[in-house]
Amino acid sequence: MTTDIQQQITALTERLHHLNYQYYQRDISEVPDQEFDQMLAELARLEREYPQFAHPNSPTQRVGGTITKQFPTAEHRYPMLSLGNTYSEADLREFDERVRRGLEGADLHYVCELKFDGVAMSLTYQDGQLTQGVTRGDGTRGDVVTSNVRTIRTLPLHLRTEGPTQPPEFEVRGEVFMPLPVFAELNAEREANGEALLANPRNAASGTLKLQDSAQVAARKLRFYAYSFLMPGRNQFPTHSASLEALQAWGLPVSDTWRVCGTIEEVLEFVHEWDKKRFTLPVATDGIVIKVDDFRQQEVLGFTAKSPRWAIAYKYPAEAACTRLREVQYNVGRTGAVTPVAHLDPVPLAGTVVKRASVHNANQIAALDLRLGDLVFVEKGGEIIPKITGVDFASRPADAVPIVYPTECPACGTPLIRPEGEAHFRCPNERGCPPQLKAKLEHFVSRKAMNIDGLGAETVGRFFDLRLVTNAASLYDLPAKAHELAQLERMGEKSVQRLVAGLEQSKQVPFDRVLFGLGIRYVGETVAEKLVNHYRTIDALAAASATELAAVPEVGGVIAESVAAWFQEPENRQLVEDLRTAGVQLALTGEAPQPVSDRLAGLTFVLSGVFEQHSREELQHLIQQNGGKITGSISKKLSYLVAGDKMGPAKREKATDLKVPIITENELLAMLPTPSDATDVVLDQMLGTPATGAATPHSDALPPTSSANPGQQGTLF
């Protein structure tokens, strides 16, 4: 009897999977909806009565039903990196020229794909079964949203066996999106219910994936398009286009809009064709992704420090609309900058309903001659952030009111200042202006900084308003207030336990993210990482002068002055000590890289421009590990100016006037002992991989920061 039941469940599962594929992938309805629903109901009944025989990827999972209180995170086996963007056709031609130079004139083809505006997703399939779905997150870790991903009807829970042989385990990258008609229906329902409208389809898709009830996710009718294939070891396909065809054969949804192009002219034809056609699609798009098709050629081209040399994203120009300007409000940010925000009559634009737009600063208000009541032109830069770009002066009403920029902080009343050379007015009351203090806390707990579980921006803002916290260090006093916190509305004992655990876990957050979280002006993620790698401890960083800081590549004088000034403030030094007492990471773990040679001892270098073979940071390490020093300014004492592409003429002119030798990247590398060995040793130290003493060709196309996964093959984007 039980064998018969098991066979019946298996047969129904396979039949329903087949019908789903035919309906959602091929637009073929083999049976009436009523018959399909009856089979699905019968399978659900059998699974309830005999749960031991239910398949993990049963079609009944499509309707959702799993409640997840919080999402675990997982590390990406292959980092989810981003592409560089351009809005210029001239840049596409330059990209083509660089690629052809890098391949020494070899024949090549490009694959052009529409860039869908959704949520990047990484899916893992094992033995043909969907086992995990992880969001992009910060590129190295993301949220595990497998239960919600299973509700996407166009996504196969188990793959078809047609086409090329499937590896036992592989990863599929793609975009989860909300179709435009679904988005319109959802907003219509929310408007009828008096709920706030969702901003755009991408945000709607992102928010849907974070819903705790997968039944609600299923009701949102998300869709998925695959755009890349990854597997351990060498890729079984010769080209990206071949991998897309395989994904389609296995039942994965791949947009049929992609095309192989043999020349840059064909690429531009594709770009022009879809500039208009994209608006006929039921999904939001914002550009075209162009990739070198051949995987081996991708390996040859490799990566720069930030992006692959074999791919680029072309973004379409912004869309525009016309609407009425009703009011301008002023927001005070984390650094004290006072930013005007225009409130508009609602207007549809690029798949969204725009009610507010950026005006940036007082200069733009004056330049545009904005007045309340004006008809204004609104664009979405990159189809994301609305901004006012002009005024319809012919329609200006007689009673239009000139906009007067405030002279005092709208939050604390402190007179505003405008530093020389800056466009923004600022509130200088950084230790007494509530919005600044609150924003500093929100920045510290943000995902890219400390990422404290159970303590988002809304919660920390609430704690600040209740005077439970005052600065970043005071967050670590919250466990002592657990009983008081549990009495707050929407908190409770479990929420407090989660918060306490999150605070404890945040003490293991790496030093570079802690430094970023401190919110020092001009210190973003990249600068924080470079400063940490250079100084290794916060004490060494705090002791550095502005001149010394400016010598760190990509830091420069403005950032250096800001960092030095921040550490000179007694209140900031006390904050660092309080964080040290709390147990936060304020030093780089692991041993400092050991010198390779003293070949460059006594020599100083300035690096300027973009380099072909190495990133600026890699060249810095090569110089330092061979005894040389890096400085940020050109003087008579400088030994060499290392010039890359697009170096500013001022540096070249100054070096020439001071008779400082100007050398190329290749000339620098020629100064190193046994270049291949020395270079490998230094780069291995940077990557945390063992040095072999000899150059070894990589069998993959991973950038330097992704060396933890040397076996990956396939297109990352």
C-alpha positions in Angstrom: 0.0 0.0 0.0 2.7 2.5 1.0 4.7 1.7 -2.2 1.6 2.5 -4.3 1.1 5.8 -2.4 4.8 6.7 -2.9 4.6 5.9 -6.6 1.4 8.0 -6.9 3.0 11.0 -5.2 6.0 10.7 -7.5 3.9 10.4 -10.6 1.8 13.4 -9.7 4.9 15.5 -8.8 6.5 14.7 -12.2 3.3 15.3 -14.1 2.7 18.7 -12.5 6.3 19.8 -13.0 5.9 19.0 -16.7 2.7 21.0 -16.9 4.3 23.9 -15.1 7.2 23.9 -17.6 4.9 23.7 -20.6 2.7 26.5 -19.3 5.2 29.0 -17.9 8.2 28.4 -20.2 6.5 27.5 -23.5 3.1 29.1 -23.2 1.4 25.7 -23.8 -1.6 24.7 -21.8 -1.9 20.9 -22.0 -4.8 20.6 -19.6 -7.6 22.9 -18.4 -6.9 24.9 -15.3 -9.5 23.0 -13.3 -7.9 19.7 -14.1 -4.5 21.1 -13.1 -5.9 22.4 -9.8 -7.5 19.0 -9.1 -4.2 17.2 -9.5 -2.4 19.8 -7.3 -5.1 19.5 -4.6 -4.8 15.7 -4.7 -1.0 15.9 -4.4 -1.3 18.3 -1.5 -3.8 15.8 0.2 -1.5 12.9 -0.2 1.5 14.9 1.1 -0.4 15.9 4.2 -1.4 12.2 4.9 2.0 10.8 3.9 4.6 13.5 4.5 7.4 11.0 4.5 6.9 10.6 0.7 6.7 14.3 -0.2 9.4 15.5 -2.5 11.4 18.5 -1.3 10.8 20.4 -4.5 7.1 19.4 -4.8 4.9 21.7 -7.0 2.8 22.3 -3.9 5.7 24.5 -2.6 4.7 27.0 -5.2 1.8 28.3 -3.2 4.1 29.2 -0.2 3.3 28.7 3.4 6.7 28.7 5.2 7.0 31.4 7.9 10.6 32.6 8.4 11.2 35.0 11.3 14.6 35.9 10.1 16.8 35.0 7.2 20.1 33.2 7.7 23.0 34.4 5.6 25.4 32.4 3.5 28.8 33.2 1.9 28.8 33.2 -1.9 31.0 30.4 -3.2 31.8 32.8 -6.1 31.6 36.5 -5.2 28.7 38.4 -6.9 30.6 41.3 -8.4 29.3 44.3 -10.3 30.0 45.7 -13.7 31.1 49.2 -14.6 28.5 51.4 -16.2 28.6 53.8 -19.1 26.0 56.0 -20.8 28.3 56.7 -23.8 28.5 54.9 -27.1 32.1 56.3 -27.4 32.9 54.4 -24.2 31.6 51.2 -25.9 33.9 51.7 -28.8 36.8 52.3 -26.4 35.9 49.1 -24.6 35.9 47.2 -27.9 39.4 48.7 -28.8 40.8 47.6 -25.4 39.4 44.1 -25.7 40.9 43.7 -29.2 44.2 45.0 -28.0 44.1 42.6 -25.0 43.4 39.7 -27.4 46.1 40.8 -29.8 43.6 41.1 -32.7 42.1 37.6 -32.3 38.6 37.0 -33.7 35.9 37.5 -31.0 32.2 37.7 -30.5 30.1 39.5 -27.9 26.9 38.5 -26.2 24.5 41.4 -25.7 21.8 40.9 -23.1 19.1 43.2 -21.7 19.9 44.4 -18.2 16.7 43.7 -16.2 15.9 45.9 -13.2 15.4 43.5 -10.4 17.2 41.7 -7.6 20.3 39.7 -8.3 20.0 36.1 -7.2 22.3 33.1 -6.9 20.7 29.7 -7.2 22.4 26.3 -6.4 21.3 23.1 -8.1 22.5 19.7 -6.9 21.7 16.6 -8.9 19.1 18.7 -10.8 17.3 19.9 -7.7 17.1 23.5 -6.5 18.7 23.5 -3.1 19.4 27.1 -2.2 18.6 30.7 -3.2 20.8 33.5 -1.9 20.5 37.3 -2.6 23.5 39.4 -3.7 23.8 41.0 -0.3 27.2 42.7 -0.1 28.6 40.6 -2.8 30.4 38.1 -0.5 27.4 37.2 1.7 23.7 37.3 1.1 20.4 36.3 2.7 19.2 32.7 2.2 15.7 33.1 0.8 15.2 29.6 -0.6 11.6 29.2 0.7 10.6 32.4 -1.1 12.5 31.6 -4.3 10.6 28.3 -4.5 7.4 30.2 -5.0 8.5 31.7 -8.3 6.5 29.7 -10.8 8.8 30.2 -13.8 11.7 28.8 -11.9 12.1 25.0 -12.1 12.5 23.3 -8.8 14.1 20.3 -10.6 15.7 20.5 -14.0 14.9 18.7 -17.2 17.4 16.2 -18.5 17.3 17.4 -22.1 20.4 19.1 -23.6 24.0 18.8 -22.4 24.9 16.7 -19.4 24.4 18.6 -16.2 27.3 18.7 -13.6 26.4 17.3 -10.2 26.4 20.8 -8.7 26.4 24.2 -10.3 25.2 27.7 -9.7 22.9 29.9 -11.8 23.0 33.7 -11.5 20.0 35.7 -12.6 17.5 38.5 -11.8 14.3 38.2 -9.8 11.8 40.8 -10.9 8.2 41.8 -10.6 6.5 42.2 -14.0 5.2 45.7 -14.7 1.5 44.6 -14.9 1.8 42.8 -11.5 3.5 45.9 -10.0 0.6 48.1 -11.3 -2.0 45.7 -9.9 -0.2 45.6 -6.5 0.0 49.4 -6.2 -3.7 49.7 -7.3 -4.6 47.4 -4.4 -2.5 49.3 -2.0 -4.0 52.6 -3.0 -7.5 51.2 -2.6 -6.6 50.0 0.9 -5.0 53.3 1.9 -1.5 51.9 2.0 1.7 53.6 0.8 2.5 53.0 -2.8 5.6 51.0 -3.6 8.4 53.0 -5.3 9.3 50.8 -8.2 9.2 47.2 -9.4 12.8 46.6 -8.3 12.1 47.7 -4.7 8.9 45.7 -4.8 10.7 42.6 -5.8 13.4 43.1 -3.1 10.8 43.7 -0.4 8.8 40.7 -1.5 11.8 38.4 -1.2 12.2 39.6 2.4 8.6 38.8 3.4 8.4 36.3 6.2 5.4 34.4 4.8 6.2 32.6 1.6 2.4 32.5 0.8 2.5 36.3 0.5 5.6 36.0 -1.7 3.7 33.5 -4.0 0.8 36.0 -4.3 3.2 38.7 -5.6 3.9 36.6 -8.8 7.7 37.3 -9.1 9.6 36.0 -12.1 13.2 35.1 -12.8 15.6 35.3 -15.8 18.9 33.4 -15.7 22.0 35.1 -17.2 25.0 33.1 -16.1 26.2 29.6 -15.3 29.0 28.7 -12.8 30.5 25.4 -11.9 33.6 24.1 -9.9 36.7 23.5 -12.0 36.9 24.3 -15.7 33.6 25.2 -17.4 32.2 22.5 -19.6 31.0 25.0 -22.1 33.4 26.9 -24.5 31.3 30.1 -24.6 28.8 32.1 -22.6 26.2 31.7 -25.3 26.5 27.9 -25.2 25.9 28.0 -21.4 22.7 30.1 -21.9 21.4 27.6 -24.5 22.1 24.8 -22.0 20.2 26.6 -19.2 17.3 27.0 -21.6 17.4 23.3 -22.5 17.4 22.4 -18.8 14.2 24.4 -18.3 15.6 27.5 -16.7 14.0 30.8 -17.9 16.4 32.8 -20.1 15.2 35.9 -21.8 15.1 35.2 -25.6 16.3 38.8 -26.3 20.0 38.1 -26.1 22.1 38.1 -29.3 25.6 37.1 -30.4 27.4 40.0 -32.2 30.6 39.9 -34.2 31.5 43.6 -34.2 31.0 46.7 -32.2 28.7 48.0 -34.9 26.4 45.0 -34.4 26.5 45.7 -30.7 25.5 49.3 -31.2 22.7 48.2 -33.6 21.4 46.0 -30.7 21.6 48.9 -28.3 19.7 51.2 -30.6 17.1 48.6 -31.4 16.2 48.0 -27.8 16.3 51.7 -26.8 12.6 51.8 -28.0 11.6 48.1 -28.0 12.3 47.8 -24.3 9.2 49.7 -23.5 7.1 47.0 -25.1 8.3 44.4 -22.6 6.4 43.6 -19.4 9.5 44.0 -17.3 11.6 47.1 -16.4 15.0 47.3 -18.1 17.7 49.9 -17.7 20.4 49.0 -20.1 22.4 46.4 -22.1 25.2 44.1 -20.8 27.9 43.3 -23.3 30.2 40.3 -22.6 33.0 38.7 -24.5 31.5 35.3 -25.5 34.5 33.0 -25.3 35.4 31.9 -21.8 39.1 31.4 -22.6 39.2 34.9 -24.0 37.6 36.1 -20.7 40.5 34.4 -18.9 43.1 36.2 -21.0 41.5 39.6 -20.5 41.0 39.1 -16.7 40.0 41.8 -14.3 41.0 45.2 -13.2 40.9 46.0 -9.4 37.2 46.8 -9.7 35.6 45.1 -12.7 36.2 42.6 -15.5 38.0 43.7 -18.7 35.7 41.5 -20.8 32.3 43.0 -19.9 30.6 46.4 -19.6 27.1 47.7 -19.0 25.5 50.4 -21.2 22.8 52.4 -19.4 20.1 54.1 -21.3 19.6 57.9 -20.8 17.1 58.9 -18.2 13.4 59.2 -18.9 11.6 62.5 -18.2 8.2 63.8 -17.1 6.6 67.2 -16.3 4.8 67.9 -13.1 4.0 70.7 -10.6 6.4 71.7 -7.8 4.5 72.2 -4.6 6.9 72.5 -1.7 10.6 72.2 -0.8 11.7 70.7 2.5 15.2 70.5 3.9 16.8 67.3 5.2 19.9 67.3 7.4 22.3 64.4 6.7 25.0 62.5 8.6 27.7 65.0 7.7 25.5 68.1 8.4 24.8 68.7 4.7 21.4 70.4 4.3 19.7 69.0 1.2 16.5 70.4 -0.4 13.9 67.9 -1.4 11.2 68.9 -3.8 7.6 67.7 -3.2 5.7 67.3 -6.5 2.3 66.4 -7.8 2.5 62.6 -8.4 3.6 61.7 -11.9 4.3 58.3 -13.5 8.0 58.0 -14.6 10.0 54.9 -15.7 7.6 52.5 -14.1 7.2 54.4 -10.8 5.0 57.1 -9.3 7.3 60.1 -8.5 6.2 62.4 -5.7 9.6 63.7 -4.6 12.8 64.7 -6.4 16.3 65.8 -5.6 17.3 69.5 -6.0 20.8 68.8 -4.7 21.7 72.3 -3.3 21.2 76.0 -3.3 23.3 76.5 -6.4 20.9 74.3 -8.4 17.8 76.1 -7.0 19.3 79.4 -8.2 20.6 78.0 -11.5 17.1 76.5 -12.4 15.3 79.6 -11.0 12.9 77.2 -9.2 9.7 78.6 -7.7 6.9 77.0 -5.9 4.0 76.4 -8.3 6.3 75.9 -11.3 5.8 73.2 -13.9 9.1 71.3 -13.7 10.8 68.6 -15.8 11.8 65.5 -13.8 14.3 62.8 -14.9 15.4 59.6 -13.3 19.1 59.4 -13.5 19.9 55.8 -14.4 16.1 55.3 -14.0 16.6 55.2 -10.3 16.8 58.6 -8.5 14.4 61.4 -9.6 15.8 64.9 -10.1 14.5 68.2 -11.4 16.3 69.2 -14.5 14.4 72.3 -15.7 11.4 74.6 -15.6 8.6 75.3 -18.1 8.9 79.0 -17.9 6.2 79.6 -20.5 3.7 78.0 -18.0 5.0 79.8 -14.9 2.0 81.1 -12.9 1.8 84.7 -11.8 1.8 83.8 -8.2 4.8 81.4 -8.3 6.8 81.9 -5.0 10.6 82.2 -5.1 12.4 79.7 -3.0 14.5 81.2 -0.1 17.2 78.9 1.2 17.3 78.7 5.0 20.1 80.4 6.9 19.6 78.3 10.0 19.5 74.5 10.5 15.9 73.4 10.1 16.5 70.9 12.9 18.5 72.6 15.6 18.5 76.3 14.6 22.3 76.6 14.3 23.5 79.1 11.7 24.5 77.3 8.5 27.9 77.5 7.1 29.1 77.0 3.5 32.8 75.8 3.4 34.8 77.3 0.6 34.6 75.4 -2.6 31.5 73.3 -1.5 28.0 73.5 -2.9 26.2 72.4 0.2 25.3 74.5 3.3 26.1 72.6 6.4 25.1 72.6 10.0 28.3 72.7 12.1 26.6 71.4 15.2 27.7 67.8 14.7 27.5 66.9 18.4 24.2 68.5 19.1 22.1 68.3 15.9 19.6 65.4 16.4 19.4 64.4 12.7 23.2 64.2 12.4 23.5 62.2 15.6 20.7 59.8 14.6 22.1 59.4 11.1 25.6 58.6 12.5 24.0 55.8 14.5 22.0 54.5 11.5 25.2 54.5 9.4 27.1 52.6 12.1 24.5 49.8 12.3 24.0 49.7 8.5 24.5 46.5 6.5 27.8 47.7 4.9 29.2 48.7 8.3 28.5 46.7 11.5 25.3 45.0 10.2 23.9 44.4 13.7 21.2 41.7 13.6 18.0 43.0 15.2 19.1 46.7 15.1 18.1 48.4 11.9 17.8 52.1 11.1 14.3 52.4 12.4 15.0 50.7 15.7 18.3 52.6 16.4 16.5 55.8 15.5 13.8 55.0 18.0 16.4 54.2 20.7 18.0 57.5 20.0 14.7 59.4 20.4 14.1 57.6 23.7 17.7 58.6 24.8 18.7 55.0 25.2 21.7 55.5 23.0 23.8 58.6 22.2 26.7 57.3 20.0 28.1 54.1 18.5 29.8 53.0 21.7 26.7 53.4 23.7 25.0 50.7 21.6 27.1 48.1 23.5 25.5 49.3 26.8 22.1 48.1 25.6 22.5 44.5 26.9 22.5 46.0 30.4 19.2 47.6 29.6 17.5 44.4 28.4 14.6 44.5 30.8 13.9 48.2 29.9 14.0 47.3 26.2 11.7 44.4 26.5 9.0 46.7 27.8 9.0 48.8 24.6 6.3 48.5 22.1 7.1 46.0 19.3 10.2 44.7 21.1 9.5 41.9 23.5 11.9 39.4 25.1 12.8 37.5 21.9 13.6 40.7 20.0 15.9 41.8 22.8 17.6 38.4 22.8 18.2 38.7 19.1 19.5 42.3 19.6 21.9 41.3 22.3 23.2 38.4 20.2 23.6 40.7 17.3 25.7 43.2 19.3 27.9 40.4 20.5 28.4 39.0 17.0 29.2 42.5 15.7 32.4 42.5 17.8 33.8 40.2 15.1 33.1 42.6 12.2 36.4 43.3 10.4 38.3 46.5 11.1 37.7 48.0 7.7 33.9 47.9 8.2 34.3 49.3 11.7 36.3 52.2 10.3 33.7 52.8 7.6 31.0 52.7 10.2 32.6 55.5 12.2 31.3 57.8 9.5 34.5 59.9 8.9 33.7 62.3 6.1 34.9 61.1 2.7 35.9 57.7 4.1 33.8 55.2 2.1 34.1 51.4 1.9 37.1 51.5 -0.5 39.0 54.1 1.3 38.4 52.4 4.6 39.8 49.2 3.2 42.9 50.9 1.8 43.6 52.7 5.1 43.2 49.5 7.1 45.5 47.5 4.8 48.1 50.3 5.0 48.1 51.1 8.8 46.7 47.8 10.1 45.7 49.3 13.5 43.5 52.2 14.5 46.3 53.5 16.7 48.7 53.7 13.8 46.0 55.3 11.7 45.3 57.9 14.4 49.0 58.8 14.7 49.4 59.4 11.0 49.7 63.0 9.8 47.7 64.4 6.9 50.8 64.3 4.7 51.4 60.6 5.5 47.8 59.7 4.9 47.8 61.5 1.6 50.6 59.1 0.4 48.2 56.1 0.6 47.0 55.4 -3.0 43.5 56.7 -3.8 43.3 58.7 -0.5 44.5 62.2 -1.5 44.7 65.5 0.3 41.1 66.1 1.0 40.4 62.7 2.5 43.7 62.8 4.4 42.9 66.2 6.0 39.4 64.9 7.0 40.8 61.7 8.6 43.6 63.5 10.5 41.1 66.2 11.8 38.7 63.5 12.9 41.3 61.8 15.1 42.5 65.1 16.6 39.1 65.6 18.2 39.1 64.5 21.9 35.5 63.2 21.6 36.4 61.0 18.7 39.4 59.6 20.5 37.2 58.8 23.5 34.7 57.1 21.1 37.5 54.9 19.8 38.5 54.0 23.4 35.0 53.2 24.3 34.6 50.9 21.3 37.9 49.3 22.2 36.5 48.6 25.7 33.4 47.1 24.2 35.5 44.6 22.3 35.1 45.9 18.7 37.8 45.0 16.1 40.2 47.9 15.8 43.1 46.1 14.1 43.7 44.0 11.1 44.1 40.3 12.0 46.9 38.2 10.7 50.6 38.9 10.2 51.8 41.9 8.2 53.2 41.0 4.7 57.0 40.2 4.8 59.4 42.1 2.5 60.4 40.3 -0.7 63.6 42.3 -1.4 65.4 45.6 -0.8 65.8 46.4 -4.5 63.8 49.6 -4.2 65.2 50.7 -0.8 65.6 54.4 -0.5 63.4 55.2 -3.5 60.1 57.0 -3.4 57.3 56.7 -5.9 54.1 58.5 -6.9 51.5 56.4 -8.8 49.1 58.2 -11.1 46.6 57.2 -13.7 45.0 53.8 -14.6 47.4 50.8 -15.1 47.0 48.0 -17.5 48.5 45.0 -15.7 47.9 45.8 -12.0 45.7 47.9 -9.9 47.2 50.8 -8.1 47.0 49.0 -4.8 48.8 46.0 -6.2 51.6 48.3 -7.5 51.8 50.0 -4.1 52.3 46.6 -2.5 54.9 45.6 -5.0 56.9 48.8 -4.3 56.6 48.5 -0.6 57.5 44.8 -0.4 60.6 45.5 -2.3 61.7 48.3 0.0 60.3 51.4 -1.7 58.0 54.1 -0.3 54.8 55.6 -1.7 54.1 59.3 -1.4 51.1 61.4 -2.5 52.8 64.5 -3.9 55.5 65.4 -6.4 58.7 67.1 -5.0 62.4 67.3 -5.8 63.0 64.4 -3.5 60.7 62.1 -5.4 62.6 59.3 -7.2 60.0 58.3 -9.8 56.5 59.2 -11.1 54.9 56.1 -12.4 52.5 57.2 -15.1 49.4 55.2 -16.2 46.7 56.0 -18.7 44.6 59.1 -18.1 47.2 60.7 -15.8 46.4 64.4 -15.3 48.6 66.8 -17.2 49.5 68.8 -14.1 51.4 66.0 -12.5 53.4 65.3 -15.7 54.2 69.0 -16.1 55.3 69.4 -12.4 57.5 66.2 -12.6 59.1 67.5 -15.8 59.8 70.9 -14.3 61.4 69.3 -11.2 63.3 66.8 -13.4 61.7 63.9 -11.7 62.0 60.7 -13.9 58.6 59.6 -15.4 58.4 55.8 -16.0 55.7 53.4 -17.2 54.2 50.4 -15.4 56.4 48.1 -17.4 59.6 50.1 -16.5 58.6 49.8 -12.8 58.1 46.1 -13.1 61.5 45.8 -14.8 63.1 47.3 -11.7 62.0 44.4 -9.5 64.1 41.3 -8.9 63.0 38.3 -11.1 59.7 40.1 -11.9 57.5 37.0 -12.2 58.7 35.5 -8.9 58.6 38.8 -6.9 55.3 39.8 -8.3 53.7 36.4 -7.5 55.0 36.5 -3.9 53.6 40.0 -3.2 50.3 39.3 -4.9 50.0 35.9 -3.1 50.5 37.8 0.2 47.8 40.3 -0.7 45.4 37.4 -1.6 46.2 35.3 1.4 47.3 32.3 -0.9 50.6 30.4 -0.6 53.4 31.6 -2.9 54.8 29.0 -5.2 57.8 31.1 -6.3 56.9 30.9 -10.0 54.1 32.4 -12.1 51.3 29.9 -12.6 48.6 30.6 -15.3 45.2 30.9 -13.6 42.6 28.4 -14.8 39.8 30.8 -14.0 38.7 34.4 -14.5 38.4 35.5 -10.9 39.6 39.0 -9.8 42.3 39.2 -7.1 39.7 39.7 -4.3 38.0 36.5 -5.2 41.0 34.2 -4.8 39.3 32.1 -2.1 37.4 30.3 -4.9 40.1 29.4 -7.4 38.0 26.6 -9.1 35.2 28.7 -10.4 34.5 28.9 -14.1 31.8 30.8 -16.0 30.4 34.2 -16.4 30.0 36.1 -13.1 27.6 38.7 -14.3 
